[in-house]
Amino acid sequence: MSGLVLKIAPGERFIVNGATLENGDKPARIRITDTNARVLRCRDAMRPEEINTPVKRIYYAIQLLITGDLDAADAMPAIDAECVVLLDIFRPIDADLIPTLRSMLSRGNHYSALCHLRQILAIEEQLLALRPVPVEAETKVA
């Protein structure tokens, strides 16, 4: 039997096809066999105020696809356009990162795409940490 297997911690919340579910007081394993089910762990969800980078914008858009708050037909062209912009940035680091993401998205594997994006988010964070800090105007002493 195939499908997505979620290991759910006690009290953990997750969303399946727009409905928020909460696990009881014991750990659980849940197998989602419907390939069209939209699943999102609440602990994997980003809040709107956290969206401040290009990769986070893609992550959040995919999250909204999973929760049903965005329509794939409307959102996928914009998401793909963002991915195209990121191709040149991530190619020197790992030439397969963005093409793999685009492939997952084209097949409708949104949950897998979010998992893959976590790896890209970590790299983006490292890249942003390398940005030069703007030099503040010199202050004159006396």
Steps between C-alpha positions, in 0.01 A plus 500: 500500500650832398427857591618777724577388855488764771651435840293720726610605848254520789284810463646584157268675256489450125275596212348252254297645213435820693389334826722549806549177694672450835660182627409363840735441790706221337732500200338377180584398146249600238510376143339726239424275202307750289751652259280810468488574874648835604699456822689757708647462847426815698859497629617531137276798429641850458323808624449794262730725704790254444490537122795725422712314242443354151517137617260571787255655251502175301466292817204706619327484162533120496372491857192693387451252214503216752250667730276581206533877541653533151391341175781312323397623157534860617808462720726259312610745225615750764671231706678368191611852407653540849676165454647615168649804674659274763657266243806719445545570870503136611659339192860555622413345837299202375380494141215260584334689788259716302438256210406234757262744665341591167460131416324431830269794444419400142392158628287658773721365783455807715583338834824357357577843357466656846736240646749571220463875554613465862844402366497801266388730784806398702728582207324831439550591865874430469520709182319790661736484797789562258353831379718796580362710782442863393757731647341764717599860451814578693444698810744780565639543841538866598 
